[in-house]
Amino acid sequence: PVTILGTNTSEVRSEFYITGNYGTQSYTSADWKATVNNLAHKGDISFDDGTGWEGGLGYDFGWLRTEVSYGKSINEIEGITAEIDEGPLRGTPVASSASGDLKVKNILINGYIDIPLGKKLTPYIGGGIGASKLDIDNITVAGEELESANTWLFGYKAKLGLSYSLNKGIDIFGECIYSAFSDLGAAGEKYGLGSNSDINYRAGFRLRF
């Protein structure tokens, strides 16, 4: 047997679990770019604080966990800025407006390292990579309405959390999450998007079987 931070690996559980969490979802302003009236434009879209949830199926190897998760968040659009991004008028602000919501769905493969502190408390660090599906309502720039972006982008998350074992089958946890999405080039036919989040806070559970 090997001892990891005082935990004997021969005594460590290895089992499947389902998990879920719910809490805040706050994005910093998203960078956007588009061709409007045959000119390149760029700007920021800002969002109000929102909420999000995540559910998944995982396997606990003892001190290492892996899981596949699906999650969704929604944030209301707060405002937009726009400017010309080419030619002699580059940097010139233009009239713009936006309303509605940003909805993000995530499908991620996650990994976690658990650091047991006794039999009940377990801090952990982890993260995931995968795909984020954006659905953002229409925006208007220089009098032209741009169709809503509805496309899959590259997405990822980083997590820091603390779980508490209620019994052999149930853990509860709280965690801090940083998340981001990026078009890595161009998102959709109308405009590209890329953003990261503030630190968000979620509470959840793991049910082992």
ROTOR-317928 format. One record per residue: residue number from 1; y, x, z of N, C-alpha, C, CB in turn. Coordinates in nm, 2 decimals, decimal comma, padded with zeros to 4 digits. Glycine has a CB too. Example, Ala and Ser with C-alpha at 12.3 -4.5 7.8 and 13.67 -1.06 7.14 Angstrom:
BEGIN
[lummar 1 [-00,57 01,32 00,78] [-00,45 01,23 00,78] [-00,33 01,32 00,78] [-00,45 01,13 00,90]] [lummar 2 [-00,22 01,28 00,71] [-00,11 01,37 00,71] [00,00 01,29 00,79] [-00,06 01,41 00,57]] 
// end
This chain:
BEGIN
[lummar 1 [-00,12 00,08 00,00] [00,00 00,00 00,00] [00,13 00,09 00,00] [00,00 -00,09 00,12]] [lummar 2 [00,23 00,04 -00,05] [00,36 00,10 -00,06] [00,46 00,03 00,02] [00,41 00,12 -00,21]] [lummar 3 [00,55 00,10 00,10] [00,65 00,03 00,18] [00,78 00,04 00,11] [00,65 00,09 00,32]] [lummar 4 [00,85 -00,08 00,09] [00,98 -00,08 00,03] [01,08 -00,14 00,13] [00,98 -00,17 -00,10]] [lummar 5 [01,17 -00,06 00,18] [01,27 -00,11 00,28] [01,20 -00,18 00,40] [01,37 -00,20 00,21]] [lummar 6 [01,09 -00,12 00,44] [01,02 -00,17 00,56] [00,92 -00,29 00,53] [01,12 -00,22 00,65]] [lummar 7 [00,91 -00,32 00,40] [00,82 -00,43 00,36] [00,69 -00,37 00,30] [00,88 -00,53 00,27]] [lummar 8 [00,57 -00,40 00,35] [00,45 -00,36 00,30] [00,41 -00,44 00,17] [00,34 -00,36 00,40]] [lummar 9 [00,39 -00,37 00,06] [00,37 -00,45 -00,07] [00,24 -00,52 -00,06] [00,37 -00,35 -00,18]] [lummar 10 [00,15 -00,49 00,02] [00,02 -00,56 00,03] [00,04 -00,70 00,09] [-00,09 -00,48 00,10]] [lummar 11 [00,15 -00,72 00,16] [00,18 -00,84 00,23] [00,28 -00,93 00,15] [00,24 -00,81 00,37]] [lummar 12 [00,33 -00,88 00,04] [00,43 -00,95 -00,04] [00,37 -01,06 -00,12] [00,51 -00,85 -00,12]] [lummar 13 [00,44 -01,18 -00,13] [00,39 -01,29 -00,21] [00,41 -01,26 -00,36] [00,46 -01,42 -00,17]] [lummar 14 [00,32 -01,32 -00,44] [00,33 -01,32 -00,58] [00,30 -01,46 -00,63] [00,24 -01,21 -00,65]] [lummar 15 [00,40 -01,53 -00,68] [00,38 -01,67 -00,71] [00,48 -01,73 -00,80] [00,37 -01,75 -00,59]] [lummar 16 [00,45 -01,84 -00,87] [00,55 -01,91 -00,95] [00,65 -01,99 -00,86] [00,48 -02,00 -01,05]] [lummar 17 [00,76 -02,02 -00,91] [00,86 -02,10 -00,84] [00,95 -02,17 -00,94] [00,94 -02,02 -00,74]] [lummar 18 [01,01 -02,28 -00,90] [01,11 -02,35 -00,97] [01,24 -02,33 -00,89] [01,08 -02,50 -01,00]] [lummar 19 [01,35 -02,33 -00,96] [01,48 -02,31 -00,89] [01,59 -02,39 -00,95] [01,51 -02,16 -00,89]] [lummar 20 [01,69 -02,42 -00,87] [01,81 -02,49 -00,92] [01,93 -02,45 -00,83] [01,79 -02,64 -00,92]] [lummar 21 [02,05 -02,46 -00,90] [02,17 -02,43 -00,82] [02,28 -02,52 -00,88] [02,21 -02,28 -00,83]] [lummar 22 [02,39 -02,53 -00,80] [02,51 -02,61 -00,84] [02,63 -02,55 -00,77] [02,49 -02,76 -00,80]] [lummar 23 [02,74 -02,55 -00,84] [02,87 -02,50 -00,78] [02,98 -02,49 -00,88] [02,84 -02,37 -00,72]] [lummar 24 [03,07 -02,39 -00,85] [03,19 -02,38 -00,93] [03,16 -02,31 -01,07] [03,29 -02,31 -00,85]] [lummar 25 [03,25 -02,34 -01,16] [03,25 -02,26 -01,29] [03,40 -02,25 -01,33] [03,17 -02,33 -01,40]] [lummar 26 [03,45 -02,13 -01,33] [03,59 -02,10 -01,36] [03,59 -01,99 -01,47] [03,68 -02,06 -01,24]] [lummar 27 [03,65 -02,02 -01,58] [03,67 -01,92 -01,69] [03,81 -01,87 -01,69] [03,62 -01,98 -01,82]] [lummar 28 [03,83 -01,74 -01,71] [03,96 -01,69 -01,75] [03,99 -01,74 -01,89] [03,97 -01,53 -01,74]] [lummar 29 [04,11 -01,72 -01,94] [04,14 -01,77 -02,07] [04,05 -01,71 -02,18] [04,29 -01,74 -02,10]] [lummar 30 [04,02 -01,79 -02,27] [03,93 -01,74 -02,38] [04,02 -01,69 -02,50] [03,84 -01,85 -02,43]] [lummar 31 [03,98 -01,57 -02,54] [04,05 -01,51 -02,66] [04,00 -01,59 -02,79] [04,02 -01,36 -02,68]] [lummar 32 [04,08 -01,63 -02,87] [04,04 -01,70 -03,00] [04,11 -01,63 -03,12] [04,06 -01,85 -02,99]] [lummar 33 [04,05 -01,65 -03,23] [04,10 -01,60 -03,36] [04,07 -01,70 -03,47] [04,06 -01,46 -03,39]] [lummar 34 [04,16 -01,72 -03,56] [04,13 -01,81 -03,67] [04,22 -01,78 -03,79] [04,16 -01,96 -03,62]] [lummar 35 [04,18 -01,83 -03,90] [04,26 -01,83 -04,02] [04,33 -01,97 -04,04] [04,18 -01,79 -04,15]] [lummar 36 [04,46 -01,97 -04,03] [04,53 -02,10 -04,04] [04,64 -02,09 -04,15] [04,60 -02,13 -03,90]] [lummar 37 [04,64 -02,18 -04,24] [04,73 -02,17 -04,35] [04,73 -02,04 -04,42] [04,87 -02,20 -04,31]] [lummar 38 [04,60 -01,99 -04,44] [04,58 -01,86 -04,51] [04,64 -01,74 -04,44] [04,64 -01,87 -04,65]] [lummar 39 [04,67 -01,75 -04,31] [04,71 -01,64 -04,23] [04,63 -01,62 -04,10] [04,86 -01,66 -04,19]] [lummar 40 [04,59 -01,50 -04,07] [04,52 -01,48 -03,94] [04,61 -01,51 -03,82] [04,47 -01,33 -03,94]] [lummar 41 [04,55 -01,58 -03,73] [04,62 -01,61 -03,60] [04,53 -01,58 -03,49] [04,65 -01,77 -03,60]] [lummar 42 [04,58 -01,56 -03,37] [04,51 -01,53 -03,25] [04,58 -01,59 -03,13] [04,48 -01,38 -03,23]] [lummar 43 [04,51 -01,60 -03,02] [04,58 -01,65 -02,90] [04,48 -01,67 -02,78] [04,65 -01,78 -02,92]] [lummar 44 [04,52 -01,74 -02,68] [04,44 -01,77 -02,57] [04,43 -01,92 -02,54] [04,50 -01,70 -02,44]] [lummar 45 [04,31 -01,96 -02,49] [04,30 -02,10 -02,44] [04,26 -02,09 -02,29] [04,18 -02,18 -02,52]] [lummar 46 [04,33 -02,16 -02,21] [04,31 -02,15 -02,07] [04,24 -02,28 -02,02] [04,44 -02,13 -01,99]] [lummar 47 [04,17 -02,27 -01,91] [04,09 -02,39 -01,86] [04,11 -02,41 -01,72] [03,94 -02,36 -01,89]] [lummar 48 [04,10 -02,54 -01,68] [04,10 -02,57 -01,53] [03,97 -02,53 -01,47] [04,13 -02,73 -01,51]] [lummar 49 [03,96 -02,52 -01,34] [03,84 -02,50 -01,27] [03,74 -02,61 -01,30] [03,86 -02,48 -01,12]] [lummar 50 [03,61 -02,58 -01,31] [03,51 -02,68 -01,34] [03,39 -02,66 -01,25] [03,47 -02,68 -01,48]] [lummar 51 [03,28 -02,72 -01,29] [03,15 -02,72 -01,22] [03,04 -02,68 -01,31] [03,12 -02,85 -01,15]] [lummar 52 [02,93 -02,63 -01,25] [02,82 -02,59 -01,33] [02,69 -02,60 -01,25] [02,83 -02,45 -01,39]] [lummar 53 [02,58 -02,61 -01,33] [02,45 -02,61 -01,26] [02,35 -02,53 -01,35] [02,39 -02,75 -01,24]] [lummar 54 [02,24 -02,49 -01,28] [02,14 -02,41 -01,35] [02,00 -02,44 -01,29] [02,17 -02,26 -01,34]] [lummar 55 [01,90 -02,45 -01,38] [01,76 -02,47 -01,33] [01,67 -02,37 -01,41] [01,72 -02,61 -01,35]] [lummar 56 [01,56 -02,34 -01,34] [01,47 -02,24 -01,41] [01,33 -02,24 -01,35] [01,53 -02,11 -01,39]] [lummar 57 [01,25 -02,17 -01,42] [01,11 -02,14 -01,38] [01,09 -01,99 -01,38] [01,01 -02,21 -01,48]] [lummar 58 [01,04 -01,94 -01,26] [01,03 -01,80 -01,24] [00,89 -01,76 -01,18] [01,14 -01,75 -01,16]] [lummar 59 [00,88 -01,63 -01,17] [00,76 -01,57 -01,11] [00,81 -01,46 -01,02] [00,66 -01,51 -01,21]] [lummar 60 [00,76 -01,46 -00,89] [00,80 -01,37 -00,79] [00,68 -01,27 -00,78] [00,82 -01,44 -00,65]] [lummar 61 [00,72 -01,14 -00,81] [00,62 -01,03 -00,80] [00,61 -00,97 -00,66] [00,64 -00,92 -00,90]] [lummar 62 [00,70 -01,01 -00,57] [00,71 -00,96 -00,44] [00,84 -00,91 -00,40] [00,61 -00,85 -00,42]] [lummar 63 [00,89 -00,81 -00,47] [01,03 -00,76 -00,45] [01,11 -00,78 -00,58] [01,03 -00,62 -00,40]] [lummar 64 [01,04 -00,81 -00,69] [01,10 -00,83 -00,82] [01,07 -00,97 -00,87] [01,05 -00,72 -00,93]] [lummar 65 [01,17 -01,04 -00,92] [01,15 -01,17 -00,97] [01,21 -01,18 -01,11] [01,22 -01,28 -00,88]] [lummar 66 [01,14 -01,26 -01,20] [01,19 -01,29 -01,33] [01,19 -01,44 -01,35] [01,10 -01,21 -01,44]] [lummar 67 [01,28 -01,49 -01,44] [01,28 -01,63 -01,46] [01,35 -01,66 -01,59] [01,35 -01,70 -01,35]] [lummar 68 [01,32 -01,78 -01,65] [01,38 -01,83 -01,76] [01,46 -01,95 -01,71] [01,28 -01,87 -01,88]] [lummar 69 [01,59 -01,96 -01,75] [01,68 -02,06 -01,69] [01,76 -02,13 -01,80] [01,77 -02,01 -01,59]] [lummar 70 [01,79 -02,26 -01,77] [01,88 -02,34 -01,85] [01,99 -02,39 -01,77] [01,80 -02,46 -01,93]] [lummar 71 [02,12 -02,38 -01,81] [02,23 -02,42 -01,73] [02,34 -02,48 -01,82] [02,29 -02,31 -01,65]] [lummar 72 [02,43 -02,55 -01,75] [02,54 -02,62 -01,82] [02,66 -02,62 -01,73] [02,50 -02,76 -01,86]] [lummar 73 [02,78 -02,60 -01,79] [02,91 -02,61 -01,72] [03,01 -02,69 -01,81] [02,96 -02,47 -01,68]] [lummar 74 [03,11 -02,74 -01,74] [03,22 -02,81 -01,81] [03,35 -02,78 -01,75] [03,19 -02,96 -01,81]] [lummar 75 [03,45 -02,75 -01,83] [03,59 -02,71 -01,79] [03,69 -02,78 -01,88] [03,61 -02,56 -01,79]] [lummar 76 [03,79 -02,84 -01,82] [03,89 -02,91 -01,90] [03,99 -02,81 -01,96] [03,96 -03,01 -01,82]] [lummar 77 [04,03 -02,82 -02,08] [04,13 -02,73 -02,14] [04,26 -02,76 -02,08] [04,14 -02,76 -02,30]] [lummar 78 [04,33 -02,65 -02,03] [04,46 -02,66 -01,96] [04,57 -02,63 -02,06] [04,46 -02,56 -01,85]] [lummar 79 [04,56 -02,53 -02,15] [04,67 -02,50 -02,24] [04,62 -02,40 -02,35] [04,78 -02,44 -02,16]] [lummar 80 [04,71 -02,37 -02,44] [04,68 -02,28 -02,55] [04,81 -02,20 -02,59] [04,62 -02,35 -02,67]] [lummar 81 [04,79 -02,08 -02,63] [04,90 -02,00 -02,70] [04,85 -01,95 -02,83] [04,94 -01,88 -02,61]] [lummar 82 [04,94 -01,93 -02,92] [04,90 -01,89 -03,06] [05,01 -01,80 -03,12] [04,87 -02,01 -03,15]] [lummar 83 [04,97 -01,70 -03,20] [05,07 -01,62 -03,27] [05,01 -01,57 -03,40] [05,11 -01,50 -03,19]] [lummar 84 [05,09 -01,54 -03,50] [05,04 -01,49 -03,63] [04,99 -01,34 -03,60] [05,16 -01,48 -03,73]] [lummar 85 [04,88 -01,31 -03,67] [04,82 -01,18 -03,64] [04,81 -01,09 -03,77] [04,68 -01,21 -03,59]] [lummar 86 [04,89 -01,11 -03,87] [04,89 -01,03 -03,98] [05,03 -01,04 -04,05] [04,78 -01,06 -04,08]] [lummar 87 [05,05 -00,94 -04,14] [05,17 -00,94 -04,22] [05,30 -00,91 -04,14] [05,18 -01,07 -04,29]] [lummar 88 [05,42 -00,93 -04,21] [05,54 -00,89 -04,15] [05,58 -00,99 -04,03] [05,65 -00,90 -04,25]] [lummar 89 [05,52 -01,10 -04,02] [05,54 -01,20 -03,91] [05,45 -01,18 -03,79] [05,54 -01,34 -03,96]] [lummar 90 [05,37 -01,07 -03,80] [05,27 -01,05 -03,69] [05,33 -01,05 -03,56] [05,19 -00,91 -03,72]] [lummar 91 [05,27 -01,12 -03,46] [05,33 -01,13 -03,33] [05,42 -01,25 -03,31] [05,40 -01,01 -03,29]] [lummar 92 [05,45 -01,32 -03,41] [05,54 -01,44 -03,40] [05,47 -01,56 -03,34] [05,60 -01,48 -03,54]] [lummar 93 [05,52 -01,61 -03,23] [05,45 -01,73 -03,17] [05,46 -01,85 -03,27] [05,51 -01,77 -03,03]] [lummar 94 [05,36 -01,94 -03,26] [05,36 -02,06 -03,34] [05,33 -02,18 -03,25] [05,27 -02,05 -03,46]] [lummar 95 [05,37 -02,30 -03,30] [05,34 -02,42 -03,22] [05,19 -02,44 -03,21] [05,41 -02,54 -03,27]] [lummar 96 [05,14 -02,48 -03,10] [04,99 -02,51 -03,08] [04,97 -02,61 -02,97] [04,92 -02,37 -03,06]] [lummar 97 [04,86 -02,67 -02,98] [04,82 -02,77 -02,87] [04,67 -02,78 -02,86] [04,89 -02,91 -02,89]] [lummar 98 [04,62 -02,82 -02,75] [04,48 -02,83 -02,73] [04,45 -02,93 -02,61] [04,41 -02,70 -02,70]] [lummar 99 [04,35 -03,00 -02,62] [04,31 -03,09 -02,51] [04,16 -03,12 -02,52] [04,39 -03,23 -02,52]] [lummar 100 [04,11 -03,17 -02,41] [03,96 -03,20 -02,41] [03,89 -03,10 -02,32] [03,91 -03,19 -02,55]] [lummar 101 [03,77 -03,07 -02,35] [03,68 -02,99 -02,27] [03,61 -02,88 -02,34] [03,57 -03,08 -02,21]] [lummar 102 [03,58 -02,78 -02,26] [03,49 -02,67 -02,30] [03,35 -02,70 -02,23] [03,54 -02,53 -02,27]] [lummar 103 [03,25 -02,72 -02,31] [03,11 -02,73 -02,25] [03,03 -02,61 -02,29] [03,05 -02,87 -02,29]] [lummar 104 [02,97 -02,55 -02,20] [02,88 -02,43 -02,22] [02,74 -02,45 -02,17] [02,94 -02,30 -02,16]] [lummar 105 [02,64 -02,44 -02,26] [02,50 -02,44 -02,22] [02,44 -02,30 -02,23] [02,42 -02,54 -02,31]] [lummar 106 [02,37 -02,26 -02,14] [02,31 -02,13 -02,13] [02,16 -02,13 -02,13] [02,36 -02,05 -02,02]] [lummar 107 [02,09 -02,05 -02,21] [01,95 -02,02 -02,20] [01,93 -01,87 -02,18] [01,87 -02,07 -02,33]] [lummar 108 [01,89 -01,83 -02,06] [01,89 -01,69 -02,02] [01,75 -01,65 -01,97] [01,99 -01,67 -01,92]] [lummar 109 [01,72 -01,52 -01,99] [01,61 -01,45 -01,92] [01,67 -01,37 -01,81] [01,53 -01,37 -02,02]] [lummar 110 [01,63 -01,40 -01,69] [01,69 -01,33 -01,57] [01,60 -01,24 -01,50] [01,75 -01,44 -01,47]] [lummar 111 [01,65 -01,14 -01,43] [01,57 -01,06 -01,34] [01,64 -01,03 -01,21] [01,54 -00,93 -01,41]] [lummar 112 [01,57 -01,02 -01,10] [01,63 -01,00 -00,97] [01,55 -00,90 -00,89] [01,63 -01,13 -00,89]] [lummar 113 [01,62 -00,82 -00,81] [01,56 -00,73 -00,71] [01,59 -00,79 -00,57] [01,61 -00,59 -00,73]] [lummar 114 [01,49 -00,82 -00,50] [01,50 -00,87 -00,36] [01,50 -00,75 -00,26] [01,39 -00,97 -00,33]] [lummar 115 [01,58 -00,76 -00,16] [01,59 -00,66 -00,06] [01,57 -00,72 00,08] [01,73 -00,58 -00,06]] [lummar 116 [01,44 -00,74 00,12] [01,41 -00,82 00,25] [01,48 -00,75 00,37] [01,26 -00,82 00,27]] [lummar 117 [01,54 -00,84 00,45] [01,59 -00,80 00,58] [01,51 -00,89 00,69] [01,75 -00,83 00,59]] [lummar 118 [01,39 -00,85 00,72] [01,31 -00,93 00,81] [01,24 -01,03 00,73] [01,39 -00,99 00,92]] [lummar 119 [01,19 -01,14 00,80] [01,10 -01,24 00,74] [01,18 -01,35 00,68] [01,01 -01,29 00,84]] [lummar 120 [01,31 -01,37 00,71] [01,39 -01,49 00,67] [01,49 -01,46 00,57] [01,45 -01,55 00,79]] [lummar 121 [01,57 -01,35 00,59] [01,69 -01,32 00,51] [01,66 -01,22 00,40] [01,80 -01,27 00,59]] [lummar 122 [01,70 -01,25 00,28] [01,67 -01,16 00,17] [01,79 -01,16 00,07] [01,55 -01,21 00,09]] [lummar 123 [01,88 -01,05 00,09] [01,98 -01,03 -00,02] [01,91 -00,99 -00,15] [02,08 -00,92 00,03]] [lummar 124 [01,98 -01,02 -00,26] [01,93 -00,99 -00,39] [02,04 -00,96 -00,49] [01,84 -01,10 -00,44]] [lummar 125 [02,01 -00,88 -00,59] [02,10 -00,86 -00,70] [02,03 -00,89 -00,83] [02,16 -00,71 -00,70]] [lummar 126 [02,10 -00,94 -00,93] [02,03 -00,97 -01,05] [02,12 -01,00 -01,17] [01,94 -01,09 -01,03]] [lummar 127 [02,07 -01,04 -01,28] [02,15 -01,07 -01,39] [02,06 -01,13 -01,50] [02,22 -00,95 -01,44]] [lummar 128 [02,12 -01,18 -01,61] [02,05 -01,23 -01,72] [02,12 -01,22 -01,85] [02,02 -01,38 -01,69]] [lummar 129 [02,05 -01,22 -01,96] [02,10 -01,22 -02,09] [02,04 -01,33 -02,18] [02,08 -01,08 -02,16]] [lummar 130 [02,11 -01,37 -02,28] [02,05 -01,48 -02,36] [02,15 -01,54 -02,45] [01,99 -01,59 -02,28]] [lummar 131 [02,15 -01,67 -02,47] [02,24 -01,74 -02,56] [02,32 -01,84 -02,49] [02,16 -01,80 -02,67]] [lummar 132 [02,45 -01,86 -02,53] [02,54 -01,96 -02,48] [02,58 -02,05 -02,59] [02,66 -01,89 -02,41]] [lummar 133 [02,56 -02,18 -02,58] [02,61 -02,27 -02,68] [02,74 -02,33 -02,64] [02,50 -02,38 -02,70]] [lummar 134 [02,84 -02,31 -02,72] [02,98 -02,36 -02,69] [03,00 -02,49 -02,76] [03,08 -02,26 -02,73]] [lummar 135 [03,06 -02,58 -02,69] [03,11 -02,70 -02,76] [03,25 -02,72 -02,70] [03,02 -02,83 -02,72]] [lummar 136 [03,36 -02,69 -02,78] [03,49 -02,70 -02,74] [03,57 -02,79 -02,83] [03,56 -02,56 -02,74]] [lummar 137 [03,65 -02,88 -02,77] [03,72 -02,98 -02,85] [03,83 -02,92 -02,94] [03,79 -03,08 -02,76]] [lummar 138 [03,88 -03,00 -03,03] [03,97 -02,95 -03,14] [04,10 -02,89 -03,08] [04,00 -03,06 -03,23]] [lummar 139 [04,15 -02,80 -03,15] [04,28 -02,74 -03,12] [04,37 -02,75 -03,25] [04,27 -02,59 -03,07]] [lummar 140 [04,50 -02,76 -03,23] [04,60 -02,77 -03,34] [04,69 -02,65 -03,33] [04,68 -02,90 -03,33]] [lummar 141 [04,69 -02,57 -03,45] [04,77 -02,45 -03,46] [04,86 -02,46 -03,59] [04,69 -02,32 -03,46]] [lummar 142 [04,99 -02,44 -03,57] [05,08 -02,45 -03,69] [05,06 -02,58 -03,77] [05,06 -02,33 -03,77]] [lummar 143 [05,04 -02,69 -03,70] [05,02 -02,81 -03,77] [04,89 -02,84 -03,83] [05,12 -02,82 -03,87]] [lummar 144 [04,79 -02,75 -03,82] [04,66 -02,77 -03,87] [04,56 -02,78 -03,76] [04,62 -02,65 -03,96]] [lummar 145 [04,48 -02,89 -03,77] [04,38 -02,91 -03,67] [04,25 -02,83 -03,71] [04,35 -03,06 -03,65]] [lummar 146 [04,21 -02,75 -03,61] [04,08 -02,68 -03,63] [03,97 -02,75 -03,58] [04,09 -02,53 -03,57]] [lummar 147 [03,86 -02,76 -03,65] [03,74 -02,83 -03,61] [03,69 -02,76 -03,48] [03,64 -02,83 -03,72]] [lummar 148 [03,63 -02,85 -03,40] [03,57 -02,79 -03,27] [03,46 -02,69 -03,30] [03,52 -02,91 -03,19]] [lummar 149 [03,46 -02,59 -03,22] [03,36 -02,49 -03,22] [03,23 -02,54 -03,16] [03,40 -02,35 -03,16]] [lummar 150 [03,12 -02,53 -03,23] [03,00 -02,58 -03,17] [02,89 -02,49 -03,22] [02,96 -02,73 -03,21]] [lummar 151 [02,87 -02,38 -03,15] [02,78 -02,27 -03,20] [02,72 -02,19 -03,09] [02,86 -02,18 -03,29]] [lummar 152 [02,61 -02,12 -03,12] [02,55 -02,03 -03,02] [02,61 -01,89 -03,02] [02,39 -02,02 -03,05]] [lummar 153 [02,64 -01,84 -02,91] [02,69 -01,70 -02,89] [02,60 -01,62 -02,80] [02,84 -01,71 -02,84]] [lummar 154 [02,63 -01,49 -02,79] [02,56 -01,41 -02,69] [02,62 -01,43 -02,56] [02,58 -01,26 -02,73]] [lummar 155 [02,54 -01,45 -02,46] [02,59 -01,48 -02,32] [02,51 -01,39 -02,22] [02,57 -01,62 -02,28]] [lummar 156 [02,58 -01,37 -02,11] [02,51 -01,29 -02,00] [02,58 -01,32 -01,86] [02,52 -01,14 -02,03]] [lummar 157 [02,50 -01,29 -01,76] [02,55 -01,32 -01,62] [02,51 -01,20 -01,53] [02,49 -01,45 -01,57]] [lummar 158 [02,58 -01,18 -01,42] [02,55 -01,09 -01,31] [02,55 -01,17 -01,18] [02,64 -00,97 -01,31]] [lummar 159 [02,46 -01,15 -01,09] [02,45 -01,22 -00,97] [02,44 -01,14 -00,84] [02,34 -01,33 -00,98]] [lummar 160 [02,49 -01,18 -00,73] [02,47 -01,12 -00,60] [02,45 -01,24 -00,51] [02,59 -01,03 -00,56]] [lummar 161 [02,34 -01,24 -00,43] [02,31 -01,35 -00,35] [02,24 -01,32 -00,22] [02,24 -01,45 -00,42]] [lummar 162 [02,22 -01,42 -00,14] [02,15 -01,41 -00,01] [02,06 -01,54 00,00] [02,25 -01,40 00,11]] [lummar 163 [01,93 -01,52 00,02] [01,84 -01,63 00,03] [01,79 -01,64 00,18] [01,73 -01,63 -00,07]] [lummar 164 [01,75 -01,76 00,22] [01,69 -01,78 00,35] [01,57 -01,86 00,33] [01,80 -01,86 00,45]] [lummar 165 [01,46 -01,81 00,39] [01,33 -01,88 00,38] [01,32 -01,99 00,49] [01,22 -01,78 00,40]] [lummar 166 [01,31 -02,11 00,45] [01,29 -02,22 00,54] [01,14 -02,23 00,59] [01,33 -02,36 00,48]] [lummar 167 [01,05 -02,20 00,49] [00,91 -02,20 00,52] [00,84 -02,12 00,40] [00,85 -02,34 00,54]] [lummar 168 [00,71 -02,12 00,40] [00,64 -02,05 00,30] [00,67 -02,10 00,16] [00,49 -02,06 00,32]] [lummar 169 [00,71 -02,22 00,14] [00,72 -02,28 00,01] [00,87 -02,30 -00,04] [00,66 -02,41 00,00]] [lummar 170 [00,97 -02,29 00,05] [01,10 -02,33 00,02] [01,20 -02,22 00,07] [01,14 -02,46 00,08]] [lummar 171 [01,28 -02,17 -00,03] [01,40 -02,09 00,00] [01,53 -02,16 -00,03] [01,39 -01,95 -00,07]] [lummar 172 [01,63 -02,14 00,04] [01,76 -02,18 00,00] [01,85 -02,06 -00,02] [01,83 -02,28 00,10]] [lummar 173 [01,95 -02,07 -00,10] [02,03 -01,95 -00,12] [02,18 -01,98 -00,16] [01,97 -01,86 -00,23]] [lummar 174 [02,26 -01,88 -00,14] [02,40 -01,89 -00,19] [02,42 -01,76 -00,27] [02,50 -01,90 -00,08]] [lummar 175 [02,50 -01,78 -00,38] [02,52 -01,66 -00,47] [02,65 -01,66 -00,54] [02,41 -01,66 -00,58]] [lummar 176 [02,70 -01,54 -00,57] [02,82 -01,52 -00,65] [02,78 -01,49 -00,79] [02,91 -01,41 -00,59]] [lummar 177 [02,84 -01,54 -00,89] [02,80 -01,53 -01,03] [02,92 -01,49 -01,12] [02,74 -01,66 -01,08]] [lummar 178 [02,90 -01,39 -01,20] [03,00 -01,35 -01,30] [02,93 -01,38 -01,44] [03,05 -01,20 -01,29]] [lummar 179 [03,00 -01,45 -01,53] [02,94 -01,48 -01,65] [03,03 -01,46 -01,77] [02,89 -01,63 -01,65]] [lummar 180 [02,98 -01,45 -01,89] [03,06 -01,42 -02,00] [02,99 -01,47 -02,13] [03,10 -01,27 -02,02]] [lummar 181 [03,07 -01,49 -02,23] [03,02 -01,52 -02,37] [03,10 -01,45 -02,47] [03,01 -01,67 -02,40]] [lummar 182 [03,04 -01,41 -02,58] [03,11 -01,34 -02,68] [03,06 -01,37 -02,82] [03,10 -01,18 -02,66]] [lummar 183 [03,15 -01,38 -02,92] [03,10 -01,41 -03,06] [03,04 -01,29 -03,13] [03,21 -01,48 -03,14]] [lummar 184 [03,07 -01,17 -03,08] [03,03 -01,05 -03,14] [03,06 -01,05 -03,29] [02,88 -01,03 -03,13]] [lummar 185 [03,18 -01,11 -03,33] [03,22 -01,11 -03,47] [03,29 -01,24 -03,50] [03,10 -01,10 -03,56]] [lummar 186 [03,22 -01,34 -03,53] [03,29 -01,47 -03,56] [03,20 -01,58 -03,51] [03,31 -01,48 -03,71]] [lummar 187 [03,26 -01,68 -03,45] [03,19 -01,80 -03,40] [03,22 -01,92 -03,48] [03,22 -01,82 -03,25]] [lummar 188 [03,12 -01,97 -03,55] [03,15 -02,09 -03,63] [03,23 -02,06 -03,76] [03,22 -02,19 -03,55]] [lummar 189 [03,26 -02,16 -03,83] [03,33 -02,14 -03,96] [03,48 -02,14 -03,94] [03,29 -02,25 -04,05]] [lummar 190 [03,53 -02,20 -03,83] [03,68 -02,22 -03,81] [03,74 -02,11 -03,72] [03,70 -02,35 -03,75]] [lummar 191 [03,68 -02,08 -03,61] [03,74 -01,97 -03,53] [03,64 -01,91 -03,44] [03,85 -02,03 -03,45]] [lummar 192 [03,68 -01,79 -03,39] [03,59 -01,71 -03,30] [03,64 -01,72 -03,16] [03,59 -01,57 -03,35]] [lummar 193 [03,55 -01,70 -03,06] [03,58 -01,71 -02,92] [03,51 -01,61 -02,84] [03,55 -01,85 -02,87]] [lummar 194 [03,57 -01,57 -02,73] [03,51 -01,48 -02,64] [03,58 -01,49 -02,50] [03,51 -01,33 -02,69]] [lummar 195 [03,50 -01,49 -02,39] [03,56 -01,51 -02,26] [03,47 -01,46 -02,15] [03,60 -01,66 -02,24]] [lummar 196 [03,53 -01,43 -02,04] [03,45 -01,41 -01,92] [03,50 -01,50 -01,81] [03,46 -01,26 -01,88]] [lummar 197 [03,43 -01,49 -01,69] [03,46 -01,59 -01,59] [03,52 -01,52 -01,47] [03,33 -01,66 -01,54]] [lummar 198 [03,58 -01,60 -01,38] [03,61 -01,55 -01,25] [03,48 -01,54 -01,17] [03,71 -01,65 -01,17]] [lummar 199 [03,48 -01,50 -01,05] [03,36 -01,50 -00,96] [03,34 -01,65 -00,92] [03,37 -01,41 -00,84]] [lummar 200 [03,22 -01,70 -00,95] [03,18 -01,84 -00,92] [03,08 -01,84 -00,81] [03,13 -01,91 -01,04]] [lummar 201 [03,07 -01,95 -00,74] [02,99 -01,97 -00,62] [02,90 -02,08 -00,63] [03,08 -01,98 -00,49]] [lummar 202 [02,77 -02,06 -00,61] [02,67 -02,16 -00,62] [02,58 -02,16 -00,50] [02,58 -02,14 -00,75]] [lummar 203 [02,52 -02,28 -00,47] [02,42 -02,30 -00,37] [02,30 -02,36 -00,44] [02,47 -02,39 -00,25]] [lummar 204 [02,18 -02,32 -00,39] [02,06 -02,37 -00,46] [01,93 -02,35 -00,37] [02,04 -02,30 -00,59]] [lummar 205 [01,82 -02,37 -00,44] [01,69 -02,37 -00,37] [01,59 -02,30 -00,47] [01,65 -02,51 -00,33]] [lummar 206 [01,48 -02,25 -00,41] [01,36 -02,21 -00,48] [01,24 -02,28 -00,42] [01,34 -02,05 -00,48]] [lummar 207 [01,16 -02,34 -00,50] [01,04 -02,41 -00,45] [00,92 -02,34 -00,51] [01,04 -02,57 -00,49]] [lummar 208 [00,84 -02,28 -00,42] [00,72 -02,20 -00,47] [00,60 -02,29 -00,48] [00,70 -02,09 -00,37]] [lummar 209 [00,51 -02,25 -00,57] [00,39 -02,32 -00,59] [00,28 -02,23 -00,64] [00,40 -02,44 -00,68]] 
// end
